[in-house]
Structure formats: C-alpha cells, structure tokens
C-alpha cells in the first residue's frame, strides 16, 4: 500500500505535484490529520483524488458508491465534485475512522450527499441489489477495501452500475507484489486474479492507470 504514486523519483514526484496538484485546504488538512494515524498509508494520494474528481466532473456523476471510506479523503474528493443533488452510498466498518470523515464532510458542506453504512460492504451491496430500481442506477464506483473481497465487490458493483458507468479499483499494483509471481500472499493473489479477470472480461472496457498504487478503470458496456 502507498499514499503516493509509486516508482517516481522524489524529484519527479515533487515536480508533478508542483505543476499539477490543486488541493483545497480542507483536503490537505484531512491528509495532514490522517498522516498521524498508524494506517495512514491506506489513504489515496492527493493526485489520485484530484484525478478521480476530474473523472466525476467529466461524467456528470450524480450517484456513486464507495467501498472503503477510511478517514474520508476519497469520498470527500468525489462528493465535492458531484452536483448539489449528488448522492453517494459509502461503505465501511469502522466507527472511529469514519467519525473523522464525517467531521470533514460536514465542514465541506457535503454531508447531505453521503449515506454512510457501517456494515460489511457485501451486506450493503446485497441490500441495494435486492431493490430492482438500484440495479443499473449508479454512475461511479470506487473500491478501496479488503483485497480478498475485491472480486465480490466487482461483480456486485457491475450490476449496480449503469451502462457507461465507471468503476475505479485501487491498489491493483499492490506495491509491485501483483507483478511478482514469487509472492503468493492472499492479498496479492486476489488482486492478481482480479486483474487477469478484468483484462479478459468482455462486459467492460478497461485500463490500468499507474497512479497511486495502481488504479484500474472499468467502464461497463
């Protein structure tokens, strides 16, 4: 896991941020607060957040799903980029981490856009799938949670996405472990299998972006 784009030299990474990153104060404040958490590497990089915000604006996203909130940086990026009527279903299991997220959502004035579900994400997704009107109703999905469940999230979210909708899946390089067949831990194996599956999946268009720890973009056909 990494909180910045991998495999760039320190000098090149600093230059990229200097000429590209436009991080609002509220996002930099959240990133600074999260940096003191022992699990801070789970937070997405600021350039990835900005990239996702741009995608959301380009697509005119009004309905979104996030699996894995942590302290709320990615959900804040997406919610701030959505229109006033935008709605996001946010899935996490941690009251402690999401309490930080809620503070920043409120400060940013986007708390009304976010419906937080503190439960295993598969349970929340299955409840959505049981309502016919939810299937094919979402414009954008971001997955950044437990890696062994990625395939289950992928299949469920593909049903919930509308045709032309976009799914973004984080950590698909997994610090380079996904590309190393000598590494066979459960997380690396799960990511490796999903990458292979998506590459062959004729239900979608796809592209793996070398940003952050690897961001898989999947467009539902």
C-alpha positions as CSV (number, residue, x, y, z in Angstrom):
1,X,0.0,0.0,0.0
2,X,1.2,3.5,-0.7
3,X,-0.2,7.1,-0.2
4,X,1.7,8.5,-3.2
5,X,2.3,7.5,-6.8
6,X,4.8,4.6,-7.0
7,X,8.0,4.3,-8.9
8,X,8.6,8.1,-9.4
9,X,11.8,9.6,-8.2
10,X,11.4,12.1,-5.3
11,X,12.3,15.0,-7.6
12,X,9.9,14.0,-10.4
13,X,7.1,13.4,-7.9
14,X,7.6,16.8,-6.4
15,X,7.6,18.4,-9.8
16,X,4.4,16.6,-10.9
17,X,2.6,17.9,-7.8
18,X,4.0,21.4,-8.2
19,X,2.7,21.8,-11.7
20,X,-0.5,19.7,-11.4
21,X,-1.9,19.4,-7.9
22,X,-4.6,21.9,-6.9
23,X,-5.5,20.5,-3.4
24,X,-8.2,22.5,-1.5
25,X,-7.3,23.4,2.1
26,X,-9.9,21.1,3.6
27,X,-8.3,18.1,1.7
28,X,-4.8,19.0,2.8
29,X,-6.0,19.4,6.4
30,X,-7.6,15.9,6.3
31,X,-4.5,14.4,4.7
32,X,-2.3,16.0,7.5
33,X,-4.6,14.7,10.3
34,X,-4.6,11.3,8.7
35,X,-0.8,11.2,8.4
36,X,-0.6,10.7,12.2
37,X,-2.7,7.5,12.1
38,X,-0.7,4.3,12.1
39,X,-2.6,3.1,9.0
40,X,-2.2,6.4,7.1
41,X,-0.8,4.6,4.0
42,X,-4.3,3.5,3.3
43,X,-5.2,7.0,2.2
44,X,-5.1,7.6,-1.5
45,X,-2.6,10.1,-2.9
46,X,-3.7,13.7,-3.5
47,X,-3.0,13.4,-7.2
48,X,-5.3,10.3,-7.4
49,X,-8.0,12.2,-5.5
50,X,-7.7,15.0,-8.0
51,X,-7.8,12.6,-10.9
52,X,-11.0,11.0,-9.6
53,X,-12.6,14.4,-9.0
54,X,-11.9,15.2,-12.7
55,X,-13.5,11.9,-13.8
56,X,-16.6,12.6,-11.7
57,X,-17.0,16.1,-13.2
58,X,-16.4,14.8,-16.7
59,X,-19.0,12.2,-16.3
60,X,-21.5,14.4,-14.5
61,X,-21.8,11.8,-11.7
62,X,-24.9,12.0,-9.7
63,X,-25.0,8.6,-7.9
64,X,-21.9,7.0,-6.6
65,X,-20.8,4.1,-4.3
66,X,-17.6,4.0,-2.3
67,X,-16.4,0.8,-0.7
68,X,-13.8,1.6,2.0
69,X,-14.1,5.1,3.4
70,X,-11.2,5.2,5.9
71,X,-10.9,8.8,7.1
72,X,-12.9,10.2,4.1
73,X,-10.3,11.7,1.7
74,X,-11.6,9.9,-1.4
75,X,-15.3,10.3,-0.6
76,X,-14.7,14.0,0.0
77,X,-13.0,14.3,-3.4
78,X,-15.9,12.6,-5.1
79,X,-18.7,14.4,-3.1
80,X,-17.2,17.8,-3.7
81,X,-17.0,17.1,-7.4
82,X,-20.7,16.0,-7.6
83,X,-23.6,18.4,-8.2
84,X,-25.7,19.6,-5.3
85,X,-28.2,16.7,-5.9
86,X,-25.5,14.1,-5.9
87,X,-25.8,11.1,-3.6
88,X,-23.1,8.6,-2.5
89,X,-23.5,5.3,-0.7
90,X,-20.4,5.0,1.5
91,X,-19.5,1.6,3.0
92,X,-17.1,1.0,5.9
93,X,-17.0,-0.9,9.2
94,X,-15.0,1.5,11.3
95,X,-16.8,4.0,13.5
96,X,-13.5,5.5,14.6
97,X,-12.1,6.2,11.1
98,X,-15.5,7.4,9.7
99,X,-16.0,9.8,12.6
100,X,-13.1,11.7,11.2
101,X,-14.6,11.5,7.7
102,X,-17.9,12.9,9.0
103,X,-16.2,15.9,10.5
104,X,-14.7,16.9,7.2
105,X,-17.8,16.1,5.2
106,X,-19.7,18.5,7.5
107,X,-17.1,21.2,7.2
108,X,-17.1,20.9,3.4
109,X,-20.9,21.1,3.3
110,X,-21.3,17.7,1.6
111,X,-22.5,15.5,4.4
112,X,-26.1,15.6,3.0
113,X,-24.7,13.9,-0.2
114,X,-23.2,10.9,1.7
115,X,-25.2,8.0,3.1
116,X,-22.8,6.1,5.3
117,X,-23.4,2.4,6.0
118,X,-21.4,0.9,8.9
119,X,-21.6,-2.7,8.0
120,X,-19.7,-5.2,5.8
121,X,-19.9,-3.8,2.3
122,X,-21.2,-7.1,0.8
123,X,-24.3,-6.7,3.1
124,X,-24.9,-3.1,2.0
125,X,-24.4,-4.0,-1.7
126,X,-26.7,-7.0,-1.4
127,X,-29.4,-4.8,0.1
128,X,-29.1,-2.5,-2.9
129,X,-29.2,-5.4,-5.3
130,X,-32.4,-6.6,-3.8
131,X,-34.1,-3.4,-4.9
132,X,-34.6,-3.6,-8.7
133,X,-34.6,0.2,-9.0
134,X,-31.0,0.3,-7.7
135,X,-29.6,-2.0,-10.4
136,X,-28.0,-0.1,-13.2
137,X,-28.6,3.2,-11.4
138,X,-25.1,4.3,-10.4
139,X,-22.7,6.3,-12.4
140,X,-19.4,5.8,-10.4
141,X,-18.0,3.2,-8.0
142,X,-14.7,3.4,-6.1
143,X,-13.4,0.2,-4.4
144,X,-10.6,0.5,-1.9
145,X,-11.2,-2.0,0.9
146,X,-10.1,-5.6,1.9
147,X,-8.4,-7.1,-1.1
148,X,-9.6,-10.6,-0.7
149,X,-13.2,-9.4,-1.2
150,X,-12.4,-7.4,-4.4
151,X,-13.9,-9.9,-6.8
152,X,-17.2,-10.0,-4.9
153,X,-17.3,-6.2,-4.8
154,X,-16.5,-6.1,-8.5
155,X,-19.4,-8.5,-9.5
156,X,-22.0,-6.7,-7.3
157,X,-21.0,-3.2,-8.4
158,X,-21.0,-4.2,-12.1
159,X,-24.7,-4.9,-11.7
160,X,-25.3,-1.7,-9.8
161,X,-23.5,0.4,-12.4
162,X,-25.4,1.8,-15.4
163,X,-24.1,1.1,-18.9
164,X,-21.4,3.6,-19.5
165,X,-20.8,3.9,-15.7
166,X,-17.2,3.8,-14.4
167,X,-15.7,1.7,-11.6
168,X,-12.3,2.7,-10.2
169,X,-10.4,-0.1,-8.2
170,X,-7.5,1.0,-6.0
171,X,-4.2,-0.8,-5.1
172,X,-4.2,-3.1,-8.2
173,X,-0.3,-2.9,-8.3
174,X,-0.1,-3.6,-4.6
175,X,3.3,-2.1,-4.2
176,X,4.6,-4.2,-7.1
177,X,3.6,-7.5,-5.4
178,X,0.9,-8.2,-8.1
179,X,3.6,-8.4,-10.7
180,X,5.8,-10.8,-8.8
181,X,4.7,-14.4,-9.1
182,X,7.0,-15.4,-6.3
183,X,4.7,-13.5,-3.9
184,X,1.7,-15.6,-3.0
185,X,0.0,-14.0,0.0
186,X,-3.8,-13.8,-0.1
187,X,-4.0,-10.1,-0.9
188,X,-1.5,-10.3,-3.8
189,X,-3.2,-13.5,-5.2
190,X,-6.7,-11.8,-5.0
191,X,-5.5,-8.7,-6.8
192,X,-3.6,-10.7,-9.4
193,X,-6.7,-12.8,-10.1
194,X,-9.0,-9.8,-10.5
195,X,-6.6,-8.0,-12.8
196,X,-6.5,-11.1,-15.0
197,X,-10.3,-11.5,-14.9
198,X,-10.9,-7.8,-15.8
199,X,-8.5,-7.9,-18.7
200,X,-10.5,-10.8,-20.2
201,X,-13.9,-9.5,-19.3
202,X,-15.9,-8.6,-22.4
203,X,-18.6,-6.9,-20.3
204,X,-16.3,-3.9,-19.8
205,X,-13.7,-1.6,-21.2
206,X,-10.7,-1.2,-19.0
207,X,-7.4,0.5,-18.4
208,X,-4.9,0.2,-15.6
209,X,-3.6,3.6,-14.6
210,X,-0.1,3.9,-13.0
211,X,-1.3,6.4,-10.4
212,X,-1.1,5.9,-6.7
213,X,-0.7,2.2,-6.1
214,X,-2.3,1.4,-9.4
215,X,-5.9,2.4,-10.3
216,X,-8.0,0.1,-12.5
217,X,-10.6,1.9,-14.5
218,X,-13.5,-0.2,-15.7
219,X,-16.3,1.1,-17.9
220,X,-19.5,-1.0,-18.1
221,X,-20.5,-1.7,-21.7
